[in-house]
């Protein structure tokens, strides 16, 4: 029986290892983590992350060939293939602060692997890491090996939250990068043999280590670039009366471009896009490529601009002040079908409105009140560091924020509604009922383009939708200003 161990039981490690165990019943898979609470959750009926289909996969093989344990060293020592899926947060201080990846957890994991290993190992980078990280890890392992042979592979993940199980079941591609040596090639074949149990051979792509590491950063940068490009166009659409949906449709019909990732919104979020682009910026700067660094930095700048533009639109539309006004925030997760709030656009929008003394009533079907309050109390990039897992202190509790159980409660007595996540339920709400219970004029600011703008305007709402022609009310307001 092949023995696999994954260090890190988070959004990547847990689902990926569950799928390997599910597809390879003769492979023993153990997921380890120093967080006992997280491991206990993986062993319970309430998994620590929400992902459609994940429960069924985990429960089908848990305690058979899939195990979750906090006994990290014992299972690392026993494994033949070790996936490392630990945090690589953005540094908040020191050299490269605000851009560079902090590899503290990776280095610690490498040293631990070297310390406990009694047999040869294949060590697989599963975390998203800067180019040349494998070289640094290789040096640590080699200098502490005690005669043990370690082969380093890069196997970046390409999961989209909300469809992770679908992505794992039928991946578009699996990248495996390794050294172009006999030992490296043998290690690549060993890992390829695991994936080949269910992934077609033509979708398993092998390459050198540095290409695999850079491919992940480049892929996320390109996807984020598409979103920022459409968001930049959305601002122009609003200024000219064009409709960003129609523009995106026309662009997407060009086979060279395609239709995916052309949806304008209040801004992209998630754990990867901003972090990976800033990491890419830092790597470019370190290699003397200032122009390239500035190019990619602009993708993040447009994303920040889109969020601040949305806040400014809310405030300017409501007579240039939201002080003391109740604003309903519908959705807090960074996208639908996940409870993940990392870098969600809702954080910046909420903080912007609170800064103007608005009273917020927040509803999200998958995000807890504790999580929302913790996120609103954290500084930039702190979410990816250990303190993010700690309860927020009483002083961090925002008095201007309430968290409620449904959209109707959030909107009752509100002056405006901001739709921040594209949950399907927001498309089918009884907006007439909501309108009846709101202050007038009643505003809807659709940051995800989920509502039928014309239907809401017939009800009586003043509606702003990203990249759509402005509401006559807003046009008149701008003209008067």
C-alpha beads as a LAMMPS data file, in Angstrom:
LAMMPS data file: protein, C-alpha beads

481 atoms
480 bonds

1 atom types
1 bond types

-500.0 500.0 xlo xhi
-500.0 500.0 ylo yhi
-500.0 500.0 zlo zhi

Masses

1 110.0

Atoms # bond

1 1 1 0.000 0.000 0.000
2 1 1 1.345 3.406 -0.998
3 1 1 1.407 5.719 2.013
4 1 1 0.667 9.404 1.511
5 1 1 0.733 12.112 4.159
6 1 1 -0.414 15.697 3.697
7 1 1 0.776 18.414 6.075
8 1 1 -2.036 20.963 6.284
9 1 1 -5.765 20.275 6.591
10 1 1 -7.056 23.431 4.950
11 1 1 -8.987 24.301 1.787
12 1 1 -6.441 22.571 -0.451
13 1 1 -5.068 19.708 1.613
14 1 1 -8.359 18.341 2.930
15 1 1 -10.358 18.069 -0.320
16 1 1 -7.379 17.009 -2.458
17 1 1 -6.387 14.182 -0.153
18 1 1 -10.009 13.100 0.227
19 1 1 -10.265 12.742 -3.551
20 1 1 -7.008 10.775 -3.787
21 1 1 -8.260 8.407 -1.094
22 1 1 -11.648 8.133 -2.803
23 1 1 -10.158 7.308 -6.204
24 1 1 -7.324 5.110 -4.871
25 1 1 -8.786 2.758 -2.228
26 1 1 -5.487 0.859 -1.959
27 1 1 -3.564 4.034 -1.050
28 1 1 -3.404 5.067 2.602
29 1 1 -3.870 8.818 2.968
30 1 1 -3.350 10.700 6.227
31 1 1 -3.972 14.421 6.585
32 1 1 -2.134 15.983 9.530
33 1 1 -2.322 19.403 11.121
34 1 1 -1.059 20.976 14.341
35 1 1 -4.555 22.385 14.947
36 1 1 -6.377 19.775 17.018
37 1 1 -9.655 21.672 16.590
38 1 1 -9.358 21.501 12.791
39 1 1 -8.549 17.783 12.855
40 1 1 -11.472 17.130 15.205
41 1 1 -13.751 18.939 12.755
42 1 1 -12.540 16.776 9.851
43 1 1 -13.353 13.714 11.969
44 1 1 -16.832 15.005 12.827
45 1 1 -20.157 15.291 11.006
46 1 1 -19.511 19.014 10.493
47 1 1 -16.450 19.473 8.303
48 1 1 -14.412 22.671 8.820
49 1 1 -15.067 23.902 5.273
50 1 1 -18.148 23.939 3.106
51 1 1 -17.717 22.609 -0.414
52 1 1 -20.512 20.952 -2.440
53 1 1 -19.951 17.185 -2.571
54 1 1 -17.096 17.159 -0.053
55 1 1 -19.096 15.524 2.748
56 1 1 -19.942 12.522 0.594
57 1 1 -16.359 11.986 -0.555
58 1 1 -14.897 12.265 2.956
59 1 1 -17.472 10.009 4.580
60 1 1 -17.063 7.364 1.876
61 1 1 -13.426 6.700 2.785
62 1 1 -12.787 8.202 6.219
63 1 1 -11.405 5.637 8.675
64 1 1 -10.935 3.206 5.788
65 1 1 -8.019 4.603 3.838
66 1 1 -8.450 8.289 4.729
67 1 1 -7.425 9.516 8.162
68 1 1 -7.122 12.889 9.883
69 1 1 -4.618 13.197 12.710
70 1 1 -2.716 15.724 14.813
71 1 1 0.138 13.246 15.325
72 1 1 2.139 15.008 12.643
73 1 1 5.625 13.568 13.084
74 1 1 4.600 9.914 13.285
75 1 1 2.630 10.003 10.032
76 1 1 5.259 12.060 8.205
77 1 1 7.903 9.507 9.195
78 1 1 5.715 6.660 7.941
79 1 1 4.812 8.162 4.549
80 1 1 6.476 7.638 1.181
81 1 1 4.952 10.713 -0.474
82 1 1 4.508 13.882 1.602
83 1 1 2.332 16.717 0.325
84 1 1 3.019 20.061 1.982
85 1 1 -0.065 22.261 1.943
86 1 1 0.733 24.837 4.608
87 1 1 0.082 28.569 4.626
88 1 1 2.267 30.851 2.522
89 1 1 0.836 34.184 3.725
90 1 1 1.893 37.597 2.519
91 1 1 4.572 39.091 4.763
92 1 1 3.274 41.893 6.975
93 1 1 6.687 43.167 8.069
94 1 1 10.319 43.102 7.031
95 1 1 11.775 42.719 3.552
96 1 1 9.033 42.466 0.931
97 1 1 6.232 43.323 3.372
98 1 1 2.889 43.554 1.606
99 1 1 4.106 41.566 -1.422
100 1 1 6.509 38.712 -0.665
101 1 1 5.319 35.296 0.497
102 1 1 6.186 34.345 4.059
103 1 1 7.726 30.867 3.874
104 1 1 8.100 30.416 7.633
105 1 1 5.606 27.543 7.765
106 1 1 7.128 25.867 4.722
107 1 1 10.635 26.024 6.163
108 1 1 9.405 24.692 9.489
109 1 1 7.678 21.784 7.724
110 1 1 10.838 20.981 5.723
111 1 1 13.009 20.913 8.832
112 1 1 10.509 18.668 10.605
113 1 1 10.420 16.274 7.618
114 1 1 14.218 16.050 7.678
115 1 1 14.273 15.479 11.436
116 1 1 11.776 12.598 11.549
117 1 1 12.502 10.789 8.274
118 1 1 14.104 7.367 8.444
119 1 1 13.504 6.439 4.791
120 1 1 13.586 8.110 1.367
121 1 1 10.727 10.537 0.675
122 1 1 9.072 12.360 -2.172
123 1 1 8.164 15.842 -0.928
124 1 1 5.454 17.580 -2.958
125 1 1 4.805 21.323 -2.976
126 1 1 1.035 21.680 -2.909
127 1 1 0.956 25.201 -1.489
128 1 1 1.277 28.063 -3.924
129 1 1 4.888 29.152 -3.566
130 1 1 7.284 31.611 -5.232
131 1 1 9.457 30.403 -8.079
132 1 1 12.643 28.743 -6.779
133 1 1 11.082 27.755 -3.430
134 1 1 11.843 24.120 -4.247
135 1 1 15.524 24.979 -4.442
136 1 1 15.479 26.450 -0.931
137 1 1 13.526 23.501 0.463
138 1 1 15.893 21.115 -1.280
139 1 1 18.857 22.730 0.457
140 1 1 17.213 22.478 3.874
141 1 1 16.375 18.816 3.371
142 1 1 19.767 17.956 1.907
143 1 1 21.744 19.606 4.704
144 1 1 19.652 17.873 7.362
145 1 1 19.073 14.560 5.596
146 1 1 21.302 12.214 7.559
147 1 1 21.767 10.170 4.392
148 1 1 18.053 10.101 3.472
149 1 1 17.243 10.829 -0.195
150 1 1 14.595 13.486 -0.775
151 1 1 13.056 14.322 -4.149
152 1 1 11.162 17.604 -4.428
153 1 1 8.163 17.931 -6.751
154 1 1 5.865 20.843 -7.524
155 1 1 2.202 19.904 -7.933
156 1 1 0.226 23.175 -7.816
157 1 1 -3.515 23.112 -7.251
158 1 1 -6.038 24.667 -9.621
159 1 1 -9.223 24.360 -7.584
160 1 1 -12.038 26.876 -7.690
161 1 1 -13.963 27.162 -4.451
162 1 1 -17.553 26.086 -4.912
163 1 1 -16.546 23.551 -7.589
164 1 1 -13.475 21.983 -5.925
165 1 1 -14.853 18.432 -5.900
166 1 1 -15.876 18.721 -9.550
167 1 1 -12.419 20.127 -10.355
168 1 1 -10.727 17.256 -8.528
169 1 1 -12.940 14.624 -10.121
170 1 1 -12.280 15.821 -13.656
171 1 1 -9.328 18.236 -13.663
172 1 1 -8.483 20.188 -16.804
173 1 1 -4.820 19.493 -16.082
174 1 1 -2.526 18.161 -13.386
175 1 1 0.933 19.723 -13.340
176 1 1 3.895 17.827 -11.911
177 1 1 7.274 19.530 -11.930
178 1 1 10.513 17.887 -10.887
179 1 1 14.260 17.790 -11.341
180 1 1 15.472 16.555 -14.722
181 1 1 17.604 13.879 -13.093
182 1 1 17.071 10.090 -12.876
183 1 1 15.820 10.462 -9.295
184 1 1 13.619 13.408 -10.195
185 1 1 12.102 11.615 -13.171
186 1 1 11.402 8.540 -11.045
187 1 1 9.643 10.708 -8.446
188 1 1 7.536 12.361 -11.144
189 1 1 6.432 8.944 -12.414
190 1 1 5.546 7.827 -8.881
191 1 1 3.229 10.796 -8.337
192 1 1 1.874 10.569 -11.864
193 1 1 0.900 6.942 -11.180
194 1 1 -1.353 8.111 -8.320
195 1 1 -3.224 10.652 -10.440
196 1 1 -3.352 8.284 -13.424
197 1 1 -5.819 6.142 -11.488
198 1 1 -8.575 8.506 -12.604
199 1 1 -7.050 11.363 -14.634
200 1 1 -6.480 10.761 -18.393
201 1 1 -2.818 10.643 -19.355
202 1 1 -3.047 13.633 -21.697
203 1 1 -4.171 15.823 -18.795
204 1 1 -1.161 15.005 -16.634
205 1 1 1.548 17.431 -17.681
206 1 1 5.135 16.996 -16.517
207 1 1 7.738 19.777 -16.616
208 1 1 10.687 21.198 -14.720
209 1 1 10.290 22.484 -11.181
210 1 1 10.487 26.171 -11.976
211 1 1 7.938 25.996 -14.777
212 1 1 5.432 24.255 -12.483
213 1 1 5.905 26.815 -9.708
214 1 1 5.563 29.772 -12.085
215 1 1 2.579 28.255 -13.931
216 1 1 0.411 28.545 -10.830
217 1 1 1.263 32.203 -10.207
218 1 1 0.880 33.031 -13.894
219 1 1 -2.508 31.288 -14.171
220 1 1 -3.952 33.222 -11.227
221 1 1 -2.485 36.481 -12.531
222 1 1 -4.075 35.948 -15.952
223 1 1 -7.483 35.143 -14.470
224 1 1 -7.399 38.153 -12.158
225 1 1 -6.279 40.300 -15.083
226 1 1 -9.424 39.340 -17.029
227 1 1 -11.633 40.343 -14.110
228 1 1 -9.849 43.665 -13.622
229 1 1 -10.036 44.317 -17.364
230 1 1 -13.827 43.901 -17.366
231 1 1 -14.164 45.949 -14.184
232 1 1 -12.215 48.759 -15.843
233 1 1 -14.594 48.540 -18.812
234 1 1 -17.589 48.537 -16.419
235 1 1 -16.655 52.024 -15.203
236 1 1 -16.584 53.244 -18.794
237 1 1 -19.927 51.559 -19.492
238 1 1 -21.579 53.459 -16.663
239 1 1 -20.107 56.734 -17.913
240 1 1 -21.273 56.209 -21.496
241 1 1 -24.549 54.313 -21.127
242 1 1 -23.140 51.053 -22.485
243 1 1 -24.085 47.729 -20.868
244 1 1 -21.130 45.705 -19.604
245 1 1 -23.078 42.457 -19.940
246 1 1 -23.584 43.080 -23.652
247 1 1 -19.956 44.137 -24.114
248 1 1 -18.717 41.029 -22.294
249 1 1 -20.982 38.805 -24.380
250 1 1 -19.634 40.284 -27.599
251 1 1 -16.031 39.951 -26.441
252 1 1 -16.576 36.389 -25.242
253 1 1 -17.780 35.295 -28.673
254 1 1 -14.238 35.818 -29.939
255 1 1 -12.742 32.318 -29.755
256 1 1 -9.346 33.820 -28.987
257 1 1 -10.760 35.329 -25.809
258 1 1 -13.611 33.066 -24.667
259 1 1 -16.454 33.847 -22.277
260 1 1 -15.081 32.819 -18.884
261 1 1 -14.016 35.309 -16.197
262 1 1 -15.610 38.232 -18.012
263 1 1 -18.220 39.036 -15.364
264 1 1 -17.914 42.552 -14.002
265 1 1 -18.386 42.843 -10.257
266 1 1 -17.486 44.836 -7.173
267 1 1 -14.084 43.115 -7.247
268 1 1 -12.380 39.731 -7.000
269 1 1 -11.551 38.090 -3.678
270 1 1 -10.391 34.755 -2.351
271 1 1 -7.130 33.565 -0.900
272 1 1 -5.136 33.416 -4.132
273 1 1 -5.540 36.178 -6.673
274 1 1 -4.273 39.232 -4.820
275 1 1 -1.692 37.313 -2.815
276 1 1 -0.260 35.555 -5.860
277 1 1 -0.135 38.688 -8.016
278 1 1 1.656 40.649 -5.307
279 1 1 4.073 37.751 -4.937
280 1 1 4.628 37.838 -8.699
281 1 1 5.246 41.598 -8.471
282 1 1 7.861 41.037 -5.777
283 1 1 9.633 38.311 -7.753
284 1 1 9.755 40.584 -10.804
285 1 1 11.212 43.400 -8.711
286 1 1 13.837 41.078 -7.247
287 1 1 14.849 40.115 -10.781
288 1 1 15.159 43.728 -11.917
289 1 1 11.962 43.658 -13.990
290 1 1 10.391 46.903 -12.806
291 1 1 8.176 47.386 -15.863
292 1 1 6.790 43.860 -15.580
293 1 1 6.171 44.357 -11.857
294 1 1 4.283 47.597 -12.534
295 1 1 2.147 45.883 -15.163
296 1 1 0.911 43.206 -12.769
297 1 1 0.575 45.648 -9.869
298 1 1 -2.031 47.507 -11.912
299 1 1 -4.312 44.441 -11.874
300 1 1 -4.514 44.713 -8.081
301 1 1 -4.845 48.501 -8.253
302 1 1 -7.925 48.252 -10.498
303 1 1 -9.458 45.744 -8.080
304 1 1 -8.989 48.152 -5.163
305 1 1 -10.334 51.006 -7.303
306 1 1 -13.472 49.018 -8.139
307 1 1 -14.276 48.476 -4.463
308 1 1 -13.719 52.117 -3.529
309 1 1 -15.733 53.199 -6.581
310 1 1 -18.639 51.058 -5.356
311 1 1 -18.527 52.632 -1.889
312 1 1 -18.377 56.121 -3.421
313 1 1 -21.393 55.289 -5.586
314 1 1 -23.400 54.216 -2.536
315 1 1 -22.546 57.356 -0.583
316 1 1 -22.995 59.819 -3.469
317 1 1 -26.334 58.258 -4.479
318 1 1 -27.715 58.589 -0.960
319 1 1 -27.318 62.369 -0.858
320 1 1 -23.578 62.225 -0.104
321 1 1 -24.002 60.722 3.332
322 1 1 -24.834 57.357 4.865
323 1 1 -24.255 58.531 8.433
324 1 1 -26.817 56.915 10.716
325 1 1 -28.487 55.141 7.785
326 1 1 -29.095 51.395 7.837
327 1 1 -27.494 49.556 4.912
328 1 1 -28.286 45.873 4.328
329 1 1 -25.288 43.826 3.178
330 1 1 -26.453 40.698 1.366
331 1 1 -23.586 38.227 1.157
332 1 1 -20.185 38.288 2.809
333 1 1 -18.363 35.286 1.283
334 1 1 -16.096 36.156 -1.628
335 1 1 -18.223 34.016 -3.987
336 1 1 -21.281 31.795 -3.810
337 1 1 -21.204 28.137 -2.703
338 1 1 -18.444 28.684 -0.165
339 1 1 -18.136 30.053 3.344
340 1 1 -14.686 31.455 2.569
341 1 1 -14.274 35.147 3.327
342 1 1 -10.576 35.566 2.597
343 1 1 -10.010 38.876 0.751
344 1 1 -13.741 39.143 0.081
345 1 1 -14.719 42.481 -1.436
346 1 1 -17.373 42.751 1.274
347 1 1 -14.717 43.527 3.891
348 1 1 -13.475 46.680 2.142
349 1 1 -16.980 47.808 1.220
350 1 1 -18.251 47.320 4.774
351 1 1 -15.253 49.110 6.259
352 1 1 -15.719 51.960 3.785
353 1 1 -19.375 52.370 4.747
354 1 1 -18.670 52.066 8.466
355 1 1 -16.032 54.767 8.020
356 1 1 -18.839 57.024 6.818
357 1 1 -20.869 56.105 9.935
358 1 1 -23.360 53.767 8.245
359 1 1 -25.215 51.147 10.298
360 1 1 -24.747 47.749 8.654
361 1 1 -27.038 44.737 8.819
362 1 1 -25.251 41.744 7.303
363 1 1 -26.631 38.420 6.099
364 1 1 -24.802 35.514 4.500
365 1 1 -26.170 31.941 4.415
366 1 1 -22.759 30.330 5.031
367 1 1 -20.683 32.785 7.049
368 1 1 -20.988 32.981 10.825
369 1 1 -21.280 36.162 12.854
370 1 1 -17.963 35.423 14.594
371 1 1 -16.241 35.138 11.222
372 1 1 -17.743 38.386 9.940
373 1 1 -16.772 40.356 13.040
374 1 1 -13.281 38.866 13.040
375 1 1 -12.756 39.783 9.394
376 1 1 -13.921 43.364 9.886
377 1 1 -11.558 43.758 12.858
378 1 1 -8.411 42.513 11.086
379 1 1 -5.780 44.533 9.291
380 1 1 -4.847 43.819 5.663
381 1 1 -3.105 40.443 5.206
382 1 1 -3.637 39.468 8.868
383 1 1 -6.338 36.982 7.835
384 1 1 -3.651 34.569 6.618
385 1 1 -1.694 34.555 9.869
386 1 1 -2.360 32.541 13.063
387 1 1 -4.208 35.325 14.874
388 1 1 -6.981 34.963 12.271
389 1 1 -7.960 31.742 14.037
390 1 1 -8.282 33.443 17.418
391 1 1 -11.579 34.846 18.707
392 1 1 -11.926 38.563 18.135
393 1 1 -11.521 40.654 21.269
394 1 1 -14.502 42.612 22.646
395 1 1 -12.830 45.857 21.571
396 1 1 -12.835 44.640 17.978
397 1 1 -16.618 44.192 17.931
398 1 1 -18.052 46.911 15.716
399 1 1 -21.062 48.590 17.296
400 1 1 -22.263 49.784 13.883
401 1 1 -22.569 46.191 12.613
402 1 1 -25.296 43.638 13.233
403 1 1 -25.436 40.146 11.726
404 1 1 -28.892 38.699 11.054
405 1 1 -30.461 35.392 9.984
406 1 1 -32.088 36.256 6.652
407 1 1 -32.217 38.836 3.893
408 1 1 -35.633 40.187 4.900
409 1 1 -34.466 40.961 8.418
410 1 1 -31.356 42.641 7.028
411 1 1 -33.389 44.874 4.711
412 1 1 -36.184 45.808 7.119
413 1 1 -36.015 49.532 7.781
414 1 1 -32.926 49.918 5.610
415 1 1 -32.227 52.864 3.334
416 1 1 -30.228 50.749 0.900
417 1 1 -29.153 47.206 0.000
418 1 1 -25.694 46.190 -1.192
419 1 1 -25.506 42.761 -2.850
420 1 1 -21.963 41.523 -2.293
421 1 1 -22.165 37.790 -3.083
422 1 1 -23.972 36.146 -5.998
423 1 1 -25.910 33.616 -3.881
424 1 1 -28.778 32.163 -5.944
425 1 1 -31.321 32.999 -3.245
426 1 1 -30.754 36.725 -3.827
427 1 1 -32.156 36.333 -7.342
428 1 1 -35.502 35.039 -6.097
429 1 1 -36.201 37.202 -3.042
430 1 1 -39.595 38.863 -2.753
431 1 1 -38.328 42.336 -3.567
432 1 1 -41.802 43.843 -3.364
433 1 1 -41.981 42.707 0.264
434 1 1 -38.476 44.073 0.867
435 1 1 -39.369 47.419 -0.752
436 1 1 -42.468 47.780 1.404
437 1 1 -40.376 47.490 4.561
438 1 1 -37.590 49.896 3.578
439 1 1 -37.111 53.628 4.012
440 1 1 -37.820 55.657 0.884
441 1 1 -36.263 56.261 -1.526
442 1 1 -35.116 52.637 -1.397
443 1 1 -31.772 51.874 -3.038
444 1 1 -30.288 48.625 -4.377
445 1 1 -26.582 48.529 -5.217
446 1 1 -25.975 45.265 -7.041
447 1 1 -22.275 44.452 -6.831
448 1 1 -22.691 41.089 -8.549
449 1 1 -25.284 41.815 -11.254
450 1 1 -27.744 39.223 -9.944
451 1 1 -31.046 41.143 -9.913
452 1 1 -33.398 42.052 -12.739
453 1 1 -32.771 45.788 -12.818
454 1 1 -35.906 46.739 -14.746
455 1 1 -38.205 44.678 -12.524
456 1 1 -36.790 46.310 -9.404
457 1 1 -37.178 49.770 -10.906
458 1 1 -40.841 49.006 -11.673
459 1 1 -41.311 48.179 -7.986
460 1 1 -39.860 51.574 -7.102
461 1 1 -36.229 50.893 -6.228
462 1 1 -33.401 53.174 -7.298
463 1 1 -30.998 50.582 -8.713
464 1 1 -27.285 50.714 -9.402
465 1 1 -25.814 47.650 -11.115
466 1 1 -22.116 47.347 -11.981
467 1 1 -21.451 48.372 -15.584
468 1 1 -25.114 48.922 -16.455
469 1 1 -26.682 52.206 -17.673
470 1 1 -27.317 54.457 -14.701
471 1 1 -30.726 54.748 -13.089
472 1 1 -32.497 57.964 -14.222
473 1 1 -32.474 59.058 -10.566
474 1 1 -28.692 58.780 -10.442
475 1 1 -28.293 60.549 -13.784
476 1 1 -30.370 63.477 -12.546
477 1 1 -28.444 63.539 -9.270
478 1 1 -25.117 63.669 -11.113
479 1 1 -26.394 66.387 -13.435
480 1 1 -27.538 68.482 -10.471
481 1 1 -24.158 68.025 -8.791

Bonds

1 1 1 2
2 1 2 3
3 1 3 4
4 1 4 5
5 1 5 6
6 1 6 7
7 1 7 8
8 1 8 9
9 1 9 10
10 1 10 11
11 1 11 12
12 1 12 13
13 1 13 14
14 1 14 15
15 1 15 16
16 1 16 17
17 1 17 18
18 1 18 19
19 1 19 20
20 1 20 21
21 1 21 22
22 1 22 23
23 1 23 24
24 1 24 25
25 1 25 26
26 1 26 27
27 1 27 28
28 1 28 29
29 1 29 30
30 1 30 31
31 1 31 32
32 1 32 33
33 1 33 34
34 1 34 35
35 1 35 36
36 1 36 37
37 1 37 38
38 1 38 39
39 1 39 40
40 1 40 41
41 1 41 42
42 1 42 43
43 1 43 44
44 1 44 45
45 1 45 46
46 1 46 47
47 1 47 48
48 1 48 49
49 1 49 50
50 1 50 51
51 1 51 52
52 1 52 53
53 1 53 54
54 1 54 55
55 1 55 56
56 1 56 57
57 1 57 58
58 1 58 59
59 1 59 60
60 1 60 61
61 1 61 62
62 1 62 63
63 1 63 64
64 1 64 65
65 1 65 66
66 1 66 67
67 1 67 68
68 1 68 69
69 1 69 70
70 1 70 71
71 1 71 72
72 1 72 73
73 1 73 74
74 1 74 75
75 1 75 76
76 1 76 77
77 1 77 78
78 1 78 79
79 1 79 80
80 1 80 81
81 1 81 82
82 1 82 83
83 1 83 84
84 1 84 85
85 1 85 86
86 1 86 87
87 1 87 88
88 1 88 89
89 1 89 90
90 1 90 91
91 1 91 92
92 1 92 93
93 1 93 94
94 1 94 95
95 1 95 96
96 1 96 97
97 1 97 98
98 1 98 99
99 1 99 100
100 1 100 101
101 1 101 102
102 1 102 103
103 1 103 104
104 1 104 105
105 1 105 106
106 1 106 107
107 1 107 108
108 1 108 109
109 1 109 110
110 1 110 111
111 1 111 112
112 1 112 113
113 1 113 114
114 1 114 115
115 1 115 116
116 1 116 117
117 1 117 118
118 1 118 119
119 1 119 120
120 1 120 121
121 1 121 122
122 1 122 123
123 1 123 124
124 1 124 125
125 1 125 126
126 1 126 127
127 1 127 128
128 1 128 129
129 1 129 130
130 1 130 131
131 1 131 132
132 1 132 133
133 1 133 134
134 1 134 135
135 1 135 136
136 1 136 137
137 1 137 138
138 1 138 139
139 1 139 140
140 1 140 141
141 1 141 142
142 1 142 143
143 1 143 144
144 1 144 145
145 1 145 146
146 1 146 147
147 1 147 148
148 1 148 149
149 1 149 150
150 1 150 151
151 1 151 152
152 1 152 153
153 1 153 154
154 1 154 155
155 1 155 156
156 1 156 157
157 1 157 158
158 1 158 159
159 1 159 160
160 1 160 161
161 1 161 162
162 1 162 163
163 1 163 164
164 1 164 165
165 1 165 166
166 1 166 167
167 1 167 168
168 1 168 169
169 1 169 170
170 1 170 171
171 1 171 172
172 1 172 173
173 1 173 174
174 1 174 175
175 1 175 176
176 1 176 177
177 1 177 178
178 1 178 179
179 1 179 180
180 1 180 181
181 1 181 182
182 1 182 183
183 1 183 184
184 1 184 185
185 1 185 186
186 1 186 187
187 1 187 188
188 1 188 189
189 1 189 190
190 1 190 191
191 1 191 192
192 1 192 193
193 1 193 194
194 1 194 195
195 1 195 196
196 1 196 197
197 1 197 198
198 1 198 199
199 1 199 200
200 1 200 201
201 1 201 202
202 1 202 203
203 1 203 204
204 1 204 205
205 1 205 206
206 1 206 207
207 1 207 208
208 1 208 209
209 1 209 210
210 1 210 211
211 1 211 212
212 1 212 213
213 1 213 214
214 1 214 215
215 1 215 216
216 1 216 217
217 1 217 218
218 1 218 219
219 1 219 220
220 1 220 221
221 1 221 222
222 1 222 223
223 1 223 224
224 1 224 225
225 1 225 226
226 1 226 227
227 1 227 228
228 1 228 229
229 1 229 230
230 1 230 231
231 1 231 232
232 1 232 233
233 1 233 234
234 1 234 235
235 1 235 236
236 1 236 237
237 1 237 238
238 1 238 239
239 1 239 240
240 1 240 241
241 1 241 242
242 1 242 243
243 1 243 244
244 1 244 245
245 1 245 246
246 1 246 247
247 1 247 248
248 1 248 249
249 1 249 250
250 1 250 251
251 1 251 252
252 1 252 253
253 1 253 254
254 1 254 255
255 1 255 256
256 1 256 257
257 1 257 258
258 1 258 259
259 1 259 260
260 1 260 261
261 1 261 262
262 1 262 263
263 1 263 264
264 1 264 265
265 1 265 266
266 1 266 267
267 1 267 268
268 1 268 269
269 1 269 270
270 1 270 271
271 1 271 272
272 1 272 273
273 1 273 274
274 1 274 275
275 1 275 276
276 1 276 277
277 1 277 278
278 1 278 279
279 1 279 280
280 1 280 281
281 1 281 282
282 1 282 283
283 1 283 284
284 1 284 285
285 1 285 286
286 1 286 287
287 1 287 288
288 1 288 289
289 1 289 290
290 1 290 291
291 1 291 292
292 1 292 293
293 1 293 294
294 1 294 295
295 1 295 296
296 1 296 297
297 1 297 298
298 1 298 299
299 1 299 300
300 1 300 301
301 1 301 302
302 1 302 303
303 1 303 304
304 1 304 305
305 1 305 306
306 1 306 307
307 1 307 308
308 1 308 309
309 1 309 310
310 1 310 311
311 1 311 312
312 1 312 313
313 1 313 314
314 1 314 315
315 1 315 316
316 1 316 317
317 1 317 318
318 1 318 319
319 1 319 320
320 1 320 321
321 1 321 322
322 1 322 323
323 1 323 324
324 1 324 325
325 1 325 326
326 1 326 327
327 1 327 328
328 1 328 329
329 1 329 330
330 1 330 331
331 1 331 332
332 1 332 333
333 1 333 334
334 1 334 335
335 1 335 336
336 1 336 337
337 1 337 338
338 1 338 339
339 1 339 340
340 1 340 341
341 1 341 342
342 1 342 343
343 1 343 344
344 1 344 345
345 1 345 346
346 1 346 347
347 1 347 348
348 1 348 349
349 1 349 350
350 1 350 351
351 1 351 352
352 1 352 353
353 1 353 354
354 1 354 355
355 1 355 356
356 1 356 357
357 1 357 358
358 1 358 359
359 1 359 360
360 1 360 361
361 1 361 362
362 1 362 363
363 1 363 364
364 1 364 365
365 1 365 366
366 1 366 367
367 1 367 368
368 1 368 369
369 1 369 370
370 1 370 371
371 1 371 372
372 1 372 373
373 1 373 374
374 1 374 375
375 1 375 376
376 1 376 377
377 1 377 378
378 1 378 379
379 1 379 380
380 1 380 381
381 1 381 382
382 1 382 383
383 1 383 384
384 1 384 385
385 1 385 386
386 1 386 387
387 1 387 388
388 1 388 389
389 1 389 390
390 1 390 391
391 1 391 392
392 1 392 393
393 1 393 394
394 1 394 395
395 1 395 396
396 1 396 397
397 1 397 398
398 1 398 399
399 1 399 400
400 1 400 401
401 1 401 402
402 1 402 403
403 1 403 404
404 1 404 405
405 1 405 406
406 1 406 407
407 1 407 408
408 1 408 409
409 1 409 410
410 1 410 411
411 1 411 412
412 1 412 413
413 1 413 414
414 1 414 415
415 1 415 416
416 1 416 417
417 1 417 418
418 1 418 419
419 1 419 420
420 1 420 421
421 1 421 422
422 1 422 423
423 1 423 424
424 1 424 425
425 1 425 426
426 1 426 427
427 1 427 428
428 1 428 429
429 1 429 430
430 1 430 431
431 1 431 432
432 1 432 433
433 1 433 434
434 1 434 435
435 1 435 436
436 1 436 437
437 1 437 438
438 1 438 439
439 1 439 440
440 1 440 441
441 1 441 442
442 1 442 443
443 1 443 444
444 1 444 445
445 1 445 446
446 1 446 447
447 1 447 448
448 1 448 449
449 1 449 450
450 1 450 451
451 1 451 452
452 1 452 453
453 1 453 454
454 1 454 455
455 1 455 456
456 1 456 457
457 1 457 458
458 1 458 459
459 1 459 460
460 1 460 461
461 1 461 462
462 1 462 463
463 1 463 464
464 1 464 465
465 1 465 466
466 1 466 467
467 1 467 468
468 1 468 469
469 1 469 470
470 1 470 471
471 1 471 472
472 1 472 473
473 1 473 474
474 1 474 475
475 1 475 476
476 1 476 477
477 1 477 478
478 1 478 479
479 1 479 480
480 1 480 481
